[in-house]
Amino acid sequence: MAQRLPLQEIRDRTYKDRDAWWTVWLVDPVASRLVRLVAPYRWITPNRLTTAAFLLGLAAAACFALQDYPWLVAGAVLFHLSFVIDCMDGKVARLNGTGSVFGAWLDYVFDRLRVLVCTIALMAGQFQRTGDLTYLWVGGGVIFLDMFRYLNALQIGKVKDQMRAELSALQGEGGVRPAFVEETVQQQPVGAATADQLAAGERPVVDVYGDFRTRFGLFVRFRNALVRQRIRAHVVSGIEFQMAVFIIGPLTGFIIGSAVVAGGLVVAFELLLIYKLRAATRSFTRHLADAKSSAAAAALATQPAGIEADAVPV
Protein backbone atom coordinates (compact mmCIF):
# COMPACT_ATOMS: atom_id res chain seq x y z
CA MET A 1 0.00 0.00 0.00
CA ALA A 2 1.35 3.43 -0.96
CA GLN A 3 2.51 5.50 2.01
CA ARG A 4 0.86 8.89 2.27
CA LEU A 5 2.30 11.91 3.99
CA PRO A 6 0.34 13.77 6.68
CA LEU A 7 -1.88 16.50 5.27
CA GLN A 8 -0.13 19.22 7.26
CA GLU A 9 3.25 18.24 5.82
CA ILE A 10 1.81 18.44 2.32
CA ARG A 11 0.49 21.92 3.08
CA ASP A 12 3.83 23.05 4.50
CA ARG A 13 5.78 21.76 1.50
CA THR A 14 3.44 22.69 -1.34
CA TYR A 15 1.50 25.82 -0.41
CA LYS A 16 2.82 29.10 -1.79
CA ASP A 17 3.65 31.84 0.69
CA ARG A 18 1.07 34.05 -1.02
CA ASP A 19 -1.61 33.12 -3.51
CA ALA A 20 -4.88 34.31 -5.00
CA TRP A 21 -7.78 34.36 -2.54
CA TRP A 22 -9.80 32.08 -4.82
CA THR A 23 -7.00 29.52 -4.64
CA VAL A 24 -6.44 29.87 -0.89
CA TRP A 25 -10.10 29.57 0.10
CA LEU A 26 -11.73 27.48 -2.63
CA VAL A 27 -9.01 25.38 -4.26
CA ASP A 28 -6.14 24.57 -1.89
CA PRO A 29 -8.33 22.78 0.72
CA VAL A 30 -9.45 20.36 -2.01
CA ALA A 31 -6.23 20.22 -4.04
CA SER A 32 -4.04 19.41 -1.03
CA ARG A 33 -6.20 16.40 -0.16
CA LEU A 34 -6.14 15.18 -3.74
CA VAL A 35 -2.36 15.61 -3.83
CA ARG A 36 -2.11 13.46 -0.72
CA LEU A 37 -3.97 10.71 -2.59
CA VAL A 38 -2.04 10.82 -5.86
CA ALA A 39 1.49 11.85 -4.80
CA PRO A 40 2.67 8.30 -3.92
CA TYR A 41 1.93 7.15 -7.46
CA ARG A 42 4.90 8.35 -9.49
CA TRP A 43 3.17 7.66 -12.80
CA ILE A 44 0.88 10.60 -11.97
CA THR A 45 3.35 13.25 -13.10
CA PRO A 46 2.93 17.04 -13.10
CA ASN A 47 2.81 17.10 -16.91
CA ARG A 48 0.04 14.50 -16.97
CA LEU A 49 -1.94 16.53 -14.46
CA THR A 50 -1.41 19.63 -16.59
CA THR A 51 -2.69 17.76 -19.63
CA ALA A 52 -5.69 16.41 -17.71
CA ALA A 53 -6.54 19.93 -16.56
CA PHE A 54 -6.39 21.16 -20.15
CA LEU A 55 -8.66 18.35 -21.37
CA LEU A 56 -11.19 19.22 -18.67
CA GLY A 57 -10.97 22.81 -19.86
CA LEU A 58 -11.83 21.65 -23.38
CA ALA A 59 -14.80 19.74 -21.96
CA ALA A 60 -15.92 22.93 -20.21
CA ALA A 61 -15.66 24.79 -23.52
CA ALA A 62 -17.80 22.13 -25.21
CA CYS A 63 -20.48 22.65 -22.56
CA PHE A 64 -20.33 26.44 -22.97
CA ALA A 65 -20.82 26.04 -26.72
CA LEU A 66 -24.16 24.30 -26.13
CA GLN A 67 -25.51 27.63 -24.82
CA ASP A 68 -28.42 26.54 -22.59
CA TYR A 69 -28.28 27.19 -18.84
CA PRO A 70 -27.84 23.54 -17.70
CA TRP A 71 -24.86 23.25 -20.03
CA LEU A 72 -23.46 26.55 -18.74
CA VAL A 73 -23.63 25.18 -15.19
CA ALA A 74 -21.86 22.00 -16.31
CA GLY A 75 -19.20 24.09 -18.04
CA ALA A 76 -18.64 26.19 -14.91
CA VAL A 77 -18.24 23.08 -12.75
CA LEU A 78 -15.82 21.49 -15.23
CA PHE A 79 -13.81 24.72 -15.45
CA HIS A 80 -13.42 24.80 -11.67
CA LEU A 81 -12.36 21.14 -11.62
CA SER A 82 -9.89 21.93 -14.39
CA PHE A 83 -8.40 24.69 -12.26
CA VAL A 84 -8.19 22.45 -9.19
CA ILE A 85 -6.19 19.85 -11.13
CA ASP A 86 -4.09 22.63 -12.67
CA CYS A 87 -3.14 23.68 -9.13
CA MET A 88 -2.22 20.09 -8.28
CA ASP A 89 0.55 19.82 -10.87
CA GLY A 90 2.76 22.39 -9.15
CA LYS A 91 2.09 20.90 -5.73
CA VAL A 92 3.04 17.40 -6.89
CA ALA A 93 6.16 18.82 -8.55
CA ARG A 94 7.24 20.58 -5.33
CA LEU A 95 6.42 17.57 -3.17
CA ASN A 96 8.15 14.92 -5.29
CA GLY A 97 10.85 17.11 -6.85
CA THR A 98 9.57 16.27 -10.34
CA GLY A 99 9.21 19.77 -11.77
CA SER A 100 10.87 20.72 -15.05
CA VAL A 101 11.42 23.72 -17.28
CA PHE A 102 9.32 22.09 -19.99
CA GLY A 103 6.56 21.48 -17.47
CA ALA A 104 6.46 25.18 -16.60
CA TRP A 105 6.18 26.03 -20.30
CA LEU A 106 3.46 23.42 -20.84
CA ASP A 107 1.46 24.72 -17.90
CA TYR A 108 1.66 28.31 -19.14
CA VAL A 109 0.70 27.47 -22.73
CA PHE A 110 -2.18 25.18 -21.78
CA ASP A 111 -3.52 27.83 -19.38
CA ARG A 112 -3.60 30.42 -22.15
CA LEU A 113 -5.15 28.00 -24.65
CA ARG A 114 -7.81 26.99 -22.13
CA VAL A 115 -8.85 30.59 -21.62
CA LEU A 116 -8.87 31.23 -25.37
CA VAL A 117 -10.99 28.18 -26.23
CA CYS A 118 -13.43 28.68 -23.34
CA THR A 119 -13.86 32.37 -24.19
CA ILE A 120 -14.64 31.62 -27.83
CA ALA A 121 -17.06 28.84 -26.89
CA LEU A 122 -18.87 30.86 -24.22
CA MET A 123 -19.14 34.22 -25.95
CA ALA A 124 -19.70 32.91 -29.49
CA GLY A 125 -22.31 30.51 -28.16
CA GLN A 126 -24.21 33.29 -26.42
CA PHE A 127 -23.95 35.46 -29.52
CA GLN A 128 -25.43 32.64 -31.58
CA ARG A 129 -28.23 32.25 -29.03
CA THR A 130 -29.08 35.94 -28.66
CA GLY A 131 -27.65 37.72 -31.71
CA ASP A 132 -26.15 40.32 -29.35
CA LEU A 133 -22.79 41.56 -30.66
CA THR A 134 -21.84 42.66 -27.15
CA TYR A 135 -20.83 39.09 -26.37
CA LEU A 136 -18.23 39.15 -29.14
CA TRP A 137 -16.80 42.48 -27.98
CA VAL A 138 -16.64 41.27 -24.40
CA GLY A 139 -15.01 38.04 -25.56
CA GLY A 140 -12.28 40.00 -27.31
CA GLY A 141 -11.74 42.03 -24.16
CA VAL A 142 -11.46 38.89 -22.04
CA ILE A 143 -8.78 37.42 -24.32
CA PHE A 144 -6.85 40.71 -24.39
CA LEU A 145 -6.94 41.24 -20.63
CA ASP A 146 -5.91 37.66 -19.88
CA MET A 147 -2.90 37.93 -22.17
CA PHE A 148 -1.98 41.41 -20.92
CA ARG A 149 -2.19 40.38 -17.27
CA TYR A 150 0.23 37.48 -17.66
CA LEU A 151 2.60 39.28 -20.02
CA ASN A 152 2.69 42.22 -17.63
CA ALA A 153 3.60 39.89 -14.75
CA LEU A 154 6.43 38.38 -16.81
CA GLN A 155 7.82 41.79 -17.75
CA ILE A 156 7.61 43.10 -14.18
CA GLY A 157 9.58 40.04 -13.10
CA LYS A 158 12.22 40.79 -15.74
CA VAL A 159 12.55 44.39 -14.56
CA LYS A 160 13.05 43.22 -10.97
CA ASP A 161 15.69 40.72 -12.10
CA GLN A 162 17.47 43.46 -14.04
CA MET A 163 17.51 45.74 -11.00
CA ARG A 164 19.02 42.96 -8.89
CA ALA A 165 21.59 42.18 -11.58
CA GLU A 166 22.73 45.80 -11.86
CA LEU A 167 23.06 46.15 -8.09
CA SER A 168 24.99 42.89 -7.76
CA ALA A 169 27.29 43.88 -10.65
CA LEU A 170 28.58 46.77 -8.53
CA GLN A 171 29.97 44.22 -6.08
CA GLY A 172 32.30 42.86 -8.74
CA GLU A 173 32.67 39.32 -9.99
CA GLY A 174 30.91 36.81 -7.76
CA GLY A 175 28.70 39.44 -6.14
CA VAL A 176 25.61 38.22 -4.30
CA ARG A 177 22.28 39.13 -5.89
CA PRO A 178 20.47 41.46 -3.49
CA ALA A 179 16.99 40.83 -2.14
CA PHE A 180 14.19 43.36 -1.86
CA VAL A 181 12.51 44.10 1.47
CA GLU A 182 9.26 42.56 0.18
CA GLU A 183 11.06 39.23 -0.24
CA THR A 184 12.53 39.14 3.26
CA VAL A 185 9.57 40.06 5.47
CA GLN A 186 5.94 38.96 5.53
CA GLN A 187 4.73 42.11 7.29
CA GLN A 188 5.89 45.10 5.29
CA PRO A 189 6.82 48.24 7.19
CA VAL A 190 4.81 51.39 6.53
CA GLY A 191 7.36 53.81 5.11
CA ALA A 192 11.09 53.16 5.11
CA ALA A 193 12.33 49.78 6.33
CA THR A 194 14.23 49.56 9.62
CA ALA A 195 17.65 48.00 10.03
CA ASP A 196 16.13 44.82 11.48
CA GLN A 197 13.81 44.52 8.50
CA LEU A 198 16.77 44.90 6.16
CA ALA A 199 18.46 41.79 7.55
CA ALA A 200 18.53 38.84 5.15
CA GLY A 201 21.44 36.66 6.18
CA GLU A 202 24.34 37.07 3.79
CA ARG A 203 22.30 38.72 1.05
CA PRO A 204 22.29 42.53 0.86
CA VAL A 205 18.79 43.99 0.99
CA VAL A 206 17.57 47.02 -0.95
CA ASP A 207 14.36 48.85 -0.12
CA VAL A 208 13.04 49.97 -3.52
CA TYR A 209 9.39 50.21 -2.43
CA GLY A 210 9.85 52.64 0.44
CA ASP A 211 8.42 55.57 -1.54
CA PHE A 212 5.30 53.58 -2.47
CA ARG A 213 4.72 52.44 1.12
CA THR A 214 5.11 55.98 2.43
CA ARG A 215 2.42 57.27 0.07
CA PHE A 216 0.05 54.32 0.45
CA GLY A 217 0.35 53.30 4.09
CA LEU A 218 -3.32 52.28 4.28
CA PHE A 219 -2.87 49.90 1.35
CA VAL A 220 0.21 48.40 3.00
CA ARG A 221 -1.79 47.70 6.16
CA PHE A 222 -4.49 46.09 4.02
CA ARG A 223 -1.81 44.05 2.27
CA ASN A 224 -0.34 42.90 5.58
CA ALA A 225 -3.77 41.76 6.79
CA LEU A 226 -4.17 39.67 3.64
CA VAL A 227 -0.67 38.19 3.91
CA ARG A 228 -1.51 36.89 7.38
CA GLN A 229 -4.14 34.78 5.59
CA ARG A 230 -1.65 33.79 2.85
CA ILE A 231 -3.52 35.99 0.36
CA ARG A 232 -1.67 38.35 -1.97
CA ALA A 233 -2.64 42.00 -2.19
CA HIS A 234 -3.32 41.69 -5.92
CA VAL A 235 -6.93 40.85 -5.02
CA VAL A 236 -8.28 40.64 -8.57
CA SER A 237 -5.64 38.89 -10.64
CA GLY A 238 -5.86 36.68 -13.70
CA ILE A 239 -7.22 33.84 -11.58
CA GLU A 240 -10.14 35.79 -10.13
CA PHE A 241 -10.81 37.24 -13.57
CA GLN A 242 -11.10 33.78 -15.11
CA MET A 243 -13.36 32.56 -12.33
CA ALA A 244 -15.66 35.55 -12.75
CA VAL A 245 -15.93 34.98 -16.50
CA PHE A 246 -16.18 31.18 -16.61
CA ILE A 247 -17.81 30.32 -13.29
CA ILE A 248 -19.68 33.23 -11.71
CA GLY A 249 -21.04 34.55 -15.01
CA PRO A 250 -22.44 31.24 -16.30
CA LEU A 251 -23.85 30.26 -12.88
CA THR A 252 -25.63 33.57 -12.31
CA GLY A 253 -26.62 34.24 -15.91
CA PHE A 254 -24.83 37.61 -15.82
CA ILE A 255 -22.11 36.67 -18.29
CA ILE A 256 -21.48 40.14 -19.67
CA GLY A 257 -21.83 41.88 -16.32
CA SER A 258 -19.44 39.54 -14.52
CA ALA A 259 -16.83 39.85 -17.26
CA VAL A 260 -17.07 43.65 -17.42
CA VAL A 261 -16.89 44.19 -13.65
CA ALA A 262 -14.02 41.73 -13.22
CA GLY A 263 -12.23 43.21 -16.22
CA GLY A 264 -12.47 46.70 -14.75
CA LEU A 265 -11.02 45.48 -11.46
CA VAL A 266 -8.20 43.70 -13.28
CA VAL A 267 -7.33 46.93 -15.09
CA ALA A 268 -7.37 48.86 -11.79
CA PHE A 269 -5.03 46.42 -10.05
CA GLU A 270 -2.71 46.21 -13.05
CA LEU A 271 -2.44 50.00 -13.08
CA LEU A 272 -1.59 49.88 -9.38
CA LEU A 273 1.17 47.35 -10.09
CA ILE A 274 2.52 49.51 -12.90
CA TYR A 275 2.52 52.58 -10.65
CA LYS A 276 4.27 50.56 -7.94
CA LEU A 277 6.88 49.42 -10.45
CA ARG A 278 7.40 53.00 -11.61
CA ALA A 279 7.99 54.13 -8.02
CA ALA A 280 10.37 51.21 -7.49
CA THR A 281 12.46 52.04 -10.57
CA ARG A 282 12.84 55.64 -9.43
CA SER A 283 13.97 54.49 -6.00
CA PHE A 284 16.26 51.93 -7.66
CA THR A 285 17.94 54.69 -9.70
CA ARG A 286 18.77 56.54 -6.49
CA HIS A 287 20.07 53.36 -4.82
CA LEU A 288 22.21 52.62 -7.87
CA ALA A 289 23.69 56.12 -7.88
CA ASP A 290 24.45 55.87 -4.14
CA ALA A 291 26.05 52.46 -4.63
CA LYS A 292 28.24 53.79 -7.45
CA SER A 293 29.31 56.74 -5.30
CA SER A 294 30.16 54.42 -2.42
CA ALA A 295 32.15 52.16 -4.75
CA ALA A 296 34.06 55.15 -6.12
CA ALA A 297 34.82 56.42 -2.62
CA ALA A 298 36.01 52.98 -1.56
CA ALA A 299 38.27 52.79 -4.62
CA LEU A 300 39.80 56.17 -3.78
CA ALA A 301 40.40 55.14 -0.20
CA THR A 302 42.29 52.01 -1.22
CA GLN A 303 44.58 53.68 -3.78
CA PRO A 304 48.29 53.97 -2.84
CA ALA A 305 49.51 57.45 -2.09
CA GLY A 306 50.70 59.45 -5.08
CA ILE A 307 48.14 58.19 -7.60
CA GLU A 308 46.05 60.96 -9.10
CA ALA A 309 42.36 60.88 -8.29
CA ASP A 310 41.52 61.42 -11.96
CA ALA A 311 43.18 58.10 -12.75
CA VAL A 312 40.84 56.15 -10.51
CA PRO A 313 38.05 54.49 -12.52
CA VAL A 314 34.55 55.15 -11.27
Secondary structure, 3 states (H helix, E strand, C coil): CCCCCCHHHHHHHHCCCCECHHHHHHHHHHHHHHHHHHCCCCCCCHHHHHHHHHHHHHHHHHHHHCCCHHHHHHHHHHHHHHHHHHHHHHHHHHHHCCCCHHHHHHHHHHHHHHHHHHHHHHHHHHHHHHCCCHHHHHHHHHHHHHHHHHHHHHHHHHHHHHHHHHHHHCCCCCCCCCEEHHHHCCCCCCCCCCCHHHCCCCCCEECCCHHHHHHCHHHHHHHHHHHCCCECCCCCCHHHHHHHHHHHHHHHCCHHHHHHHHHHHHHHHHHHHHHHHHHHHHHHHHHHHHHHHHHHHHHHHCCCCCCCHHHCCC
